[in-house]
C-alpha cells in the first residue's frame, strides 16, 4: 500500500477518536461544566447531526476544490474544532467546537474514500478503502479508552488537546505524502441527492440503518454513567471496559461482513433479533459487575455487526431503483448512521431525565432495534414480491 494511504488512515483514526471518545467522558464533562447528563448527551447528538447534514451539503459545495488542498483544509478545520473544544470555557462553546469537527468528519470520509481507491490499482481498491476505515475501528479499540483515561486523569480538555495533536500529525502526513495530481470526480449535486431520497425503497433502508444502528446509542451514549452509577464500577475501570467493548466491535464488524455477503436481509434479520434481546438483557444484568462484562462483549459484537450488511444492502437496492446514483445512496446511508447516533443519544437523554432513569436506556434502545427488524422484514417481503413480478416478465421475454 502507498505511504499516502497511511496519512489517510491516521486522519481517520483521529476523527474516529474524537467522535466516540465523548462517550467515556460524559460524566466528567457533566460534572466539570455543572450540567445534567441529558444535556451532556446532546454533545453526541450535535456532532452526529453535523455529520448527517454537513457532509452531503459541504461535499457538493466543495466539489470544485482540488483534492489535496481540500483535505488539508478539512484537517485544519478538524484541528481548530478540537483546539476550541480543549479551550472551551463552557457548554455552548463546546457544542460549537463539536459542530466544526463534525463538518470536517463528514466531508473527509466522503472525499477520502475516493482518494484511497485512486491511490492503488483497480484490483486493490476495496482493500485500500478498508485500510483507511481501519483507522475508525482502531480508534474505537484504542483511541476511545486511551482518550477516556487521559480525560479522567488530566481533565476532558486534555483529551481534545491530544486529538488536536493527532490532527496536526495527520495534516503533516497529508501535506508530505499525498500527491498533488489527484483525480477530481464531479460530485453529486444537491438535486441528485434529493432524487435518491424520493425512492421509497431506499428510504426504508435508511430508516433501518438509523433505527438499527441508533438503537444501541440510547444506552451506549451513557455507558460510562451506567457502569459507574448502576453497575458500581470505579471511574478508573471504565477505560478498561471500553477496550473490551472496542475489541468486540472490531470482531463483530468482520463477522457481520461475512454473514452479509450471501444475503444481507437474512443476516440483518438475525442480527437485529439478537441485538434487541441483548439490549433487553442488559437492562437486568447492568446491576451485576460479573454479568455486565459478558453482556457488553455481546452487545459490542452486535452493535457494529449490522454495519456491513446495511451498507451492502443499500448499494444492492440502489443498483435496482437508482442505478445512476449508487454512490449518492451509499453516502446518504452514512448520513443515516449518524442520524441514528443523534436520535439515539437524544432519546437516551430523555429516558435518563425521566422517572425511568439510566437503567431503562438499554430496553428503550431495544424498541428502536425491534422497529428496524420490522422494517427489514417488510423490505425483504418487497424484494421477494419484486422478484416474483420480474420472473414472469423475464420468462415471457
N, C-alpha and C positions, 0 to 999 in steps of 0.2 A: 504494500500500500504506500502511496506517495506521502512524503512528510507533511504536505499541506493538509492532509486529512486529519493528522493528529492535532493540528491547530483547531480545526472544527470540533473535534472530539473534546478538547479542553474547554472550548466555549460552551458546548452542550453540557459538560459536567458542571460548570459554574452556574449556568441557567437552571439546570435541574436542582442544584443545591438550593438556590435562592427561592425556587418555587415551593419546595416541600419542607425546608428546614423550619419554617414558621410553625409547623405543627408541633414540633418538640419544644418550641419557645413560647407558646401561647400563655401558659401560666405565669412565666417570668415576665413577659410583656404586660400582661394584665395587671400584675402586682405593681410593676415599676411605674406604669402610666396611670394607675388608680382607675382602671376601667373594668367593666364586667367581662366575664368570659364570652358571652354572646357578641359584645362589641369587638373584642379581640378576634373572634371568629370571622368578622367582616373583613379583616385584613386578608384572609384567604380568599373570600368571595370577590373582593375588589380586584385582586391580582388576576384571578381566573376570568373575570369579566373583561379585564383589559386585554387579555389574550384573545378571548372569544370575538370581541367586536373590533379590536385594533388590528388583528392580523390580516383579515381579508381586505379591510379598507386601506391600510397602510401599504400592503403588498401591491395593490392596484395602483396606488398613488406614486410609489417609488419605482415603478417598472422601467422608467427611462434612465435611471441612475446605473452607472457601471457597477458590476457585482462586487468587486473588491472594495471600492470606496464605500459602497452601501454597507457591507459587513463591518468595515472599520467604524462607520458612523453608528451602527447598531450597538457595537461593543462599547463605544464611547458613551452612548446613552445608557447602557447597562451599568457601566462603572459609575456614572453620575447618579443613577437611581439608587444604587446600593450605597454610594457615598452619602447621599441625602438621608437614607434610612439610618445609617450609622450616626449621623449628626442630628437626627430628628429630636427636637425638644419635647414633642407631644404627639398625640394621636393623629390629628389631622395632617401634619406634615409627613408622617409615616405613611398614611394612605396615599398621598400624592406621589411619594417616592416609589411605592409599590406599583402604582399605575405606570410610571415611566419605565420601570424594569419590565413590566408585562408587555408593553409595546415592543420593546426590543426582543423579547422572547418570541412572540408570535411571528414576526417577520423573519427572524433569524432561521427558524426551522422551516419556514416556507421556502426561503431562498437557499438555505444551506443544503437541503436535500438535493436540489437540482445541481448545485455546485459539486457536491460529493460524487454524484453519479457521473459528472463530466470529467472528473479527475482521473478516472480509470477506464480501461477498455469496457466495451459493452457487456461482455460476459461476466464482469465483476462488479457491475453497478449495484446490485442488491446487497452484496457484501459491503461495499463502500458506505451505502446509506445505513446499514445495520451497525457499522462501526461507529459512525457519527452518533447514532441514537444510543449506542452503548454508554456514551457519556452520561445520559439520563439515568440508565439503570445503575451504573456505578455510583452516581450521586445519591441515589436512594439508599444503596448499601453502605456507603462510607461517608459521603458528604453530609447527609442529614444527621446521623448520630454524632459525627465529629463537630458539626456546627452547633448541635444541641449542647454538647459537652462544653464547648467554648462559651456559649451563651450563659449556661448555668454557673460557670466558673468566673468569667470576666464581665458578664453582662451581655444582654442581647445585642447591643450596638456593636460589640466586638465581633460578633458573628457576621454582621453585614459588612463590617470593615474588611474582614478576611475574604468574604465573597467578592468584594470590590477589587481586592488584590488579585484574586483569580481572574477577574475580568481583564485587568491590566496585562496579565501574562498571556491570556487568550488574544488580546489586541496585538501584542508584540508578535505572537506566533503567526497571526493572520498577515500582519504587515510584512514579516520576513519571509514566510513560506508560501503564501498563496500567490499564484501567478496573476499578472495583471490582464492577460488576454483571455479572460473567461467569457464563454458564450453567454449571451443575454437573450433568453427566450421571451417573446411577448407575453406579459402577464394577463391573466383573466380579468376582465373589467368587472365593475360592479353589476352591470346589466346581466352578464353571463352568470354571475353568482346568484342573482335573483331568479333567473330561469331555472337553475338547479333546485332552488327552494320551492319552485312551483310543482315539483314532482311529488305526488302524494306517497308513492312507494319509498322514495328516498327520505321523506320526512318521517316515516315510520321508523326507519333505521336510525336516523339522527336522534329520535326520541328514545329508542332502545339504548343508544350509546349514552345519552345524558342521564337516563334513569339507572341503567345497569352499572355504569361506572361511578356515577354520583352518589348512588345509594350507600356505598361504603364510606364516603366522606362525611356523612351525617355523624358517624362515630369517630372516623379517623382524624377529623379536624380537631377533636377534643381528646385524642387518645392519651396525651400526656396527663391531662387533668383526670381522666378516668383511672389511669394507672396509679396516680397519687392519691386521689380522694376516694375512689370507690374500692380499688384493689388493695391500696395501702402500701404500695412500693415507695421507697425513698426517691427523691428527685434525681439523685445520682445514678439510680438504676435504669432510668428511662432511656438514656442514650444506648445502653447495652441491649435493652429490649428492642429498640429501633433497629439495631444491627440485625437481630434475628428476623424482624419483620421485613427488612430490606432484602435479606438473603432469600426469604420465602417468596417475595415479589419477583426477584430475578428468575428463580426456578419456575414459578407459575407462568411467567411471560414466555419462557421457552416451551414448556409443556403445552400451554394454551395454543401456541402457534402450530405445534404438531397435530394437536387434536382438530384444529380448524381447517387443516389442509384439505381434508376429504370433503366434509360437509359442514360449513360454518354454522348453519342454522341448528343442526343436530348438536354440535359441540356447545353452542351458546345456550341451548335449552338445558343441557345437563349442568353447565357451569353456573347458570343463574339459579337453578334449583338448589345446588349445593351452597352457593353464596348466601342465599336467603336463609337457609337452615342454619348455617354457621353464625350469621348475624344474630338470629334469634337465640341461639345457644350462648353467644357471648353475653347476652343480657343476664343470663343466670350464672355463667362461670366467672364474670368480672369481679365477683366478691371474693374469689379464691385465687391467691397468687399461683398455686400449683396448677389449677385448671386454666388460668388465663394464658399462660405461656403456650401450651399446645393449641388452644383456640386461636390465639393471634397468629401462630405459624400457619394454621389452616386458612385463616382469613386473609393473610398476606398473599398466600399462594393463589387464592381465588379472586382477589380484588383486581389483580392485573392480568390474570389468565384470559379474561374475556377480550382484552385489547386487540390482539392479532385477529381474532375471529370477527370482531366488529369492523375493523378496518378492511379486512379482506371481503367481507360481505357487501360493504358499501361500494367497493370497487367493482365487484361482480355485478351488482344490481345496476350501477351507473352505466356499465357497458351495454346493458339491455335497454334502459329507459332514457339515458342521456349520453350516448356514445361519444359525442363531441366535447363533453365536459367532465371526463372521468377525474382529471386532476383537481378540478374545482370541487367536485363531490368529496374527494378524499380530504382536501383542505378544510371543507366545511364540517366534515366529521371530526377533525381535530378540534375545531371550534366547539363542537357538541360535547367532546370530552371535558373541555374547560367550563362550558356552561353547566355541566353536571357537577363539577367541583364547586362552582359558585353556589348553585342551588342547594347542594348537599350541606355545605358549610352554613349557609343561611338558615336552612331548616333545622340543622343541628343546634344553632344558636337559639332558635325559638323554643326548641324542646328543653334545652338547658335552663332557659329563663322561665319556663312554665313550671307547674307543680310536678310534672313528670321527672324532671331533673336529668343529670348526666347519665344515670343508669339506663334510661329509656332510649338513648340515641341509637344503640345497635338495632333494636327491633323496629324502630321507626325507619331506619335505613333499609331494613328487610322488606318493608312495604313498597319502597321505591323499586327495589330489585324485582319484587314479585310483579310489579307493573311492567317492568322491562320484559319479564318472562312472558306475560300475556301478549305483549306486542310481538315478541319473537314467534310465538305460536301462530299469531294472526298472519304475520309476514310469510311464515313458512307455508301456511294454507294458501295464501295468494300466489306463492311461487308454484305450488302444485296445480292450482287452477289455471295459471298461465301456460304451464307445460302441457296440460291436458287439452287446452284450446289449440295450442300451436301444433300438437302432434297430428290431428286430423288434417289440418291445413297443409302440413308437410307431406303427408301421405297422398293427399289429393293432387299436390303439385307433381 
